[in-house]
Structure formats: C-alpha cells, structure tokens
Amino acid sequence: MKTVVIRILQQHKRRIIGKFTISLLAAVFFGLAGLVACNDKDTDEQQPSASKALAGQQTAAQKPAEKPDTDEGEEREEGPTTPPTVAAEKPAPQQPPGKQSVYNFDNDMPGQLPATFHGAKTGGGAQEKWVVTADPTAPSKPNVVAQTSTDQTDYRFPLLISDDGSFQDLDLSVKFKAVSGSVDRAGGLVFRLKDPNNYYIVRANALENNYRLYHVVNGRRSQFAGANFKVTSGEWHELRVEAVGHKITCYYDGSKKIEATDDTFKDAGKVGLWTKADSVTHFDDLKVTAK
C-alpha cells in the first residue's frame, strides 16, 4: 500500500513539473517573439533616420564642390585695412540742374592727358597712364582717351577725374571698349567722388561677364548691386548711370540692368573714368548732366 501511494505521489509530482516546464518554455517563447518584433520595429524606424542622416552627409559633402549662388545684394568688402594715402581733391563748383558737359577728346593733344582732367589711383601697383590717342573705330572720331598701363596688381584702380565741376544728382554716360587685359578687362564710371579713396563706381567686366555697382570707402570696395550678362571685348558699349538722392539706376547699351539704393555718399562730388589692374580700355563721348 505504501508503495502505491509513493508511486501516485511521484506521478503527480512529474505532472506538476511537466506543466511548470511547459509554462516556462511558453513564457520564454512568447518573450523571444516579442523581443524579435520590437527589434524589427526599431530597425524599421532607424532606417529612415539613417537614410536622412546619410542624405544630410551627402548634401554636406557636395556643398564645397558646388558653385555658390551669386547674391547681387550682398556686400563683399575688398582692399587693405590701411589704404595708401591719396592726394586731396581740389574743390570744384557744384553744377546747377540742367548744366551739361560733354567730352569727346577730339580737340585734345594725342599722347597727353585730356584738358581739365587729372589721373589718380585707388589701391597699389604702378602709376596709372591715361593718354589721348587716335582710334579709327571711335564713336566720335578721331580721338579717344585710353588707360594704357598693364601693371597686373589686382587691387589697383586707375582713375581719370574731371576737374570741371561737382555733381550731386546726375545723368552720367560714356562709350567704352575693353581692348585687353589678362588679370582684368574692365571699364567704369565714377561719381560723387570725394577723393580717390571715396566714391561710387559702376563698371562692366569682359572677363567676368558682369556689371557691378560699388561704393569705395577709405580705399575699400564693397559691392551692393549687380547683374550678370555677356560683355564683349573689342566692341564699343555704353555705360550710363542716373543718381537721384539715394536711388541709383545703371544702364548698359540703353537697357536698365541695376536699380539700387545707397546712402554712403549723399553730397556732390566729381565724376570720372575707371579701370582695374592691367585693363587697357578706350573711352569716348563722356557726358554728364546735373539733375
């Protein structure tokens, strides 16, 4: 009898252990299944994030190789912190509205500076060299005025300044032809000039194919407006600027290209011509009208 009882107890024990083991195995199985599901979900969630991170890294890696967009309104200051000293300008009377001056250089002596003008320079490098010379292609024959120095100093801006008068509001124009230059090939108009380190300049560049409006303050140049288009060498083009109060409008071959406002120079100043570096440039028919 005792033996039978022991066997019954042993069988009951095995059944309990078996049920416990099955329950334990079931719990482990469902736990593992849940863990796998969570891992799959995490992986799915991580993939878009990883893709975004990778895309961001690729974009960042590509940026240095991309050509930056040109912001025509962005000021970029150029020039030495301490510019070379320049001579003070002799005063010139402010011209009344309607007063006009026209210069075609045809009565000036070839090989010399034109009458009532003087040369100057912003920046470094060799002295500027402006001379009256014959040009069979001149808009008004026979003479033009030319900047002929080929000094390759990059931050070097030869100026030819008129001494006839000063203008506040004005309409200023000139015909120009970019002849040569490997560092630069440009021509421009200066206005409201206080001295060779302080003025406005609008210029066209045949190497860069652009048109830019700057103010030069204490010998440092800052662009505040511009346009991009083809500027051909060896052909005559017209530059023109209207300045009324703080509004400045610039034209190229009769087409308006730039319109901007700036308060850097409000007072009357002299007008003149401009080139850069080794630019050899011819100018003809400089005309200014006070407004």
C-alpha positions in Angstrom: 0.0 0.0 0.0 2.8 2.4 0.9 4.5 1.6 -2.4 1.3 2.5 -4.3 1.0 5.8 -2.5 4.6 6.7 -3.3 4.1 6.0 -7.0 1.0 8.1 -7.1 2.8 11.0 -5.4 5.8 10.6 -7.8 3.5 10.7 -10.9 1.6 13.7 -9.5 5.0 15.5 -9.0 6.1 14.7 -12.5 2.8 16.1 -13.9 3.3 19.3 -11.9 7.0 19.7 -13.0 5.9 19.0 -16.6 3.2 21.6 -16.5 5.6 24.1 -15.0 8.3 23.4 -17.6 5.7 23.8 -20.4 4.5 27.1 -18.9 8.1 28.3 -18.5 9.0 27.3 -22.1 5.9 29.0 -23.4 6.8 32.2 -21.5 10.3 32.1 -22.9 9.0 31.6 -26.4 6.5 34.5 -26.3 9.1 36.7 -24.7 11.6 36.0 -27.5 8.8 36.6 -30.1 8.1 40.0 -28.6 11.7 40.9 -28.5 12.2 40.0 -32.2 9.1 42.1 -33.1 10.5 45.0 -31.1 13.9 44.7 -32.8 12.2 44.6 -36.2 10.2 47.7 -35.4 13.3 49.5 -34.2 15.1 48.6 -37.3 12.3 49.9 -39.5 12.3 53.1 -37.5 16.0 53.5 -37.7 16.2 53.0 -41.5 14.5 56.3 -42.4 16.6 58.2 -39.8 19.7 56.6 -41.1 18.7 57.4 -44.7 18.1 61.0 -43.6 21.4 61.2 -41.9 23.2 59.8 -44.9 21.4 62.2 -47.2 22.4 65.1 -45.0 26.0 63.8 -45.0 25.9 63.6 -48.8 24.5 67.1 -49.1 27.1 68.4 -46.8 29.8 66.6 -48.7 28.5 68.0 -52.0 28.3 71.6 -50.9 32.0 72.5 -51.1 32.1 71.3 -54.7 29.0 73.3 -55.7 29.4 76.8 -57.2 27.9 79.2 -54.7 25.0 81.3 -55.9 25.8 84.9 -56.5 23.8 87.3 -54.3 23.7 90.6 -56.1 22.7 92.4 -53.0 25.4 91.0 -50.8 28.2 93.4 -49.8 31.7 92.0 -50.1 34.4 94.3 -48.8 37.8 94.3 -50.6 41.0 96.1 -50.1 43.7 96.8 -47.5 42.6 97.7 -44.0 45.0 100.7 -44.2 44.8 102.0 -47.8 47.6 104.0 -49.4 47.4 107.8 -48.8 45.9 109.8 -51.7 46.1 113.5 -52.5 43.1 115.6 -51.5 40.9 116.7 -54.4 40.8 120.4 -55.4 37.3 121.8 -54.8 35.1 122.1 -57.9 31.9 124.1 -58.0 28.6 122.2 -57.8 26.8 122.3 -61.1 23.2 123.6 -61.2 20.3 121.4 -62.6 20.4 121.3 -66.4 24.2 122.0 -66.7 25.8 119.6 -69.1 29.4 118.8 -70.0 30.4 116.6 -73.0 34.0 115.3 -73.7 34.9 113.6 -76.9 38.7 114.3 -76.6 38.9 115.2 -80.3 40.5 118.6 -79.6 43.0 117.2 -77.1 46.6 116.6 -77.8 47.4 112.9 -78.6 49.8 111.3 -76.1 48.8 113.7 -73.3 46.1 113.8 -70.6 42.9 115.5 -71.8 42.4 119.1 -70.7 40.6 119.6 -67.3 41.3 116.1 -66.2 43.8 114.5 -63.9 44.9 111.0 -63.2 44.7 109.2 -59.8 44.7 105.7 -58.4 42.9 103.6 -55.7 45.0 100.8 -54.3 48.6 99.7 -55.1 50.8 99.0 -58.1 52.3 101.2 -60.7 51.1 104.7 -61.6 48.1 105.0 -63.9 48.7 106.0 -67.5 45.9 107.9 -69.3 46.5 109.3 -72.7 44.5 110.7 -75.6 45.0 108.5 -78.7 43.5 108.0 -82.1 41.1 105.1 -82.6 39.7 104.6 -86.1 36.7 102.8 -84.5 35.9 105.7 -82.1 32.2 106.6 -81.9 33.2 110.2 -82.5 36.5 110.3 -84.5 39.3 110.6 -84.4 40.3 110.5 -80.7 39.6 108.6 -77.5 41.1 108.6 -74.1 42.8 105.3 -73.0 44.3 103.8 -69.9 47.4 102.0 -71.3 49.3 100.8 -68.2 49.4 97.0 -68.0 50.5 96.6 -64.3 49.0 93.4 -63.1 48.4 94.4 -59.4 45.0 93.1 -58.7 43.8 95.7 -56.3 44.7 98.6 -58.5 42.2 101.1 -59.9 43.4 103.8 -62.2 41.1 106.9 -62.3 40.7 109.8 -64.7 38.9 112.6 -62.8 37.2 115.6 -64.3 38.0 119.0 -62.6 35.2 121.0 -64.3 32.6 120.6 -61.6 30.9 118.6 -58.9 27.5 116.9 -59.3 25.1 115.5 -56.7 22.1 114.3 -58.8 23.2 113.5 -62.3 22.9 111.5 -65.5 26.4 110.3 -66.5 27.3 108.2 -69.5 30.3 107.1 -71.6 31.2 104.8 -74.5 33.9 102.2 -73.7 35.8 99.4 -75.4 37.7 96.7 -73.5 40.9 96.2 -75.5 43.0 93.8 -73.5 43.9 92.5 -70.0 44.6 89.1 -68.5 44.0 89.9 -64.8 41.1 92.2 -65.6 39.4 93.7 -68.7 37.0 96.4 -67.4 35.8 99.9 -67.7 33.6 102.1 -65.5 32.1 105.4 -64.4 32.8 107.1 -61.0 30.5 109.6 -59.5 30.1 111.6 -56.3 33.8 111.3 -55.9 35.2 112.9 -52.8 38.8 111.7 -53.4 40.5 108.6 -55.0 39.6 106.6 -51.9 35.9 107.6 -51.6 33.3 107.4 -54.4 30.7 105.3 -56.2 31.7 103.1 -59.2 29.7 101.2 -61.7 31.7 99.0 -64.1 31.4 96.3 -66.7 33.9 93.4 -66.9 34.6 91.5 -70.2 36.4 88.6 -68.4 33.8 88.0 -65.8 30.8 89.0 -67.9 29.1 91.1 -65.3 28.1 94.6 -64.3 28.7 95.8 -60.8 27.9 98.7 -58.6 30.2 99.5 -55.7 30.9 102.1 -53.1 34.6 102.7 -52.2 35.1 103.9 -48.6 38.5 104.7 -47.3 40.0 102.8 -50.2 38.0 99.6 -49.5 35.5 98.5 -52.1 32.1 96.9 -51.4 29.6 95.7 -54.0 25.9 96.4 -53.2 24.3 95.6 -56.5 25.0 93.9 -59.9 23.9 91.9 -62.9 25.4 89.1 -65.0 25.4 89.1 -68.8 27.8 88.9 -71.7 30.3 91.8 -72.0 32.2 91.6 -75.3 35.8 92.7 -75.8 36.9 94.8 -78.8 33.5 96.3 -79.2 32.0 99.7 -78.1 29.3 99.7 -75.4 27.6 102.4 -73.5 27.6 102.7 -69.7 25.1 105.1 -68.1 24.1 105.8 -64.5 21.4 108.0 -63.0 21.8 109.1 -59.4 19.0 111.0 -57.7 19.1 111.2 -53.9 19.9 107.6 -52.7 18.5 105.9 -55.8 21.0 104.7 -58.3 19.9 103.3 -61.7 22.5 101.8 -64.1 22.1 101.0 -67.8 24.2 99.0 -70.3 23.7 99.7 -74.0 20.5 101.5 -73.2 19.0 98.6 -71.2 18.4 99.0 -67.4 20.4 96.4 -65.6 20.7 97.7 -62.0 18.5 99.6 -59.6 19.5 100.1 -56.0 19.5 102.5 -53.1 22.5 103.5 -51.0 23.3 106.4 -48.6 27.0 106.2 -48.5 27.7 109.3 -50.5 24.9 111.9 -50.4 26.8 115.1 -51.3 28.0 116.4 -54.6 31.3 115.0 -55.9 33.4 114.8 -59.1 32.9 112.4 -61.9 35.4 110.4 -64.0 36.5 107.1 -65.6 37.9 103.9 -64.0 39.7 100.7 -64.9 41.3 97.9 -63.0 44.7 96.1 -62.9 46.1 95.5 -66.4 42.9 96.6 -68.2 43.7 98.5 -71.4 40.4 100.3 -72.1 39.3 103.1 -74.5 36.7 105.7 -73.7 34.8 108.2 -75.8 31.9 110.6 -75.5 31.8 111.1 -71.8 28.7 113.1 -70.9 27.3 114.4 -67.6 24.2 116.4 -66.9 23.2 117.8 -63.5 19.7 117.0 -62.4 
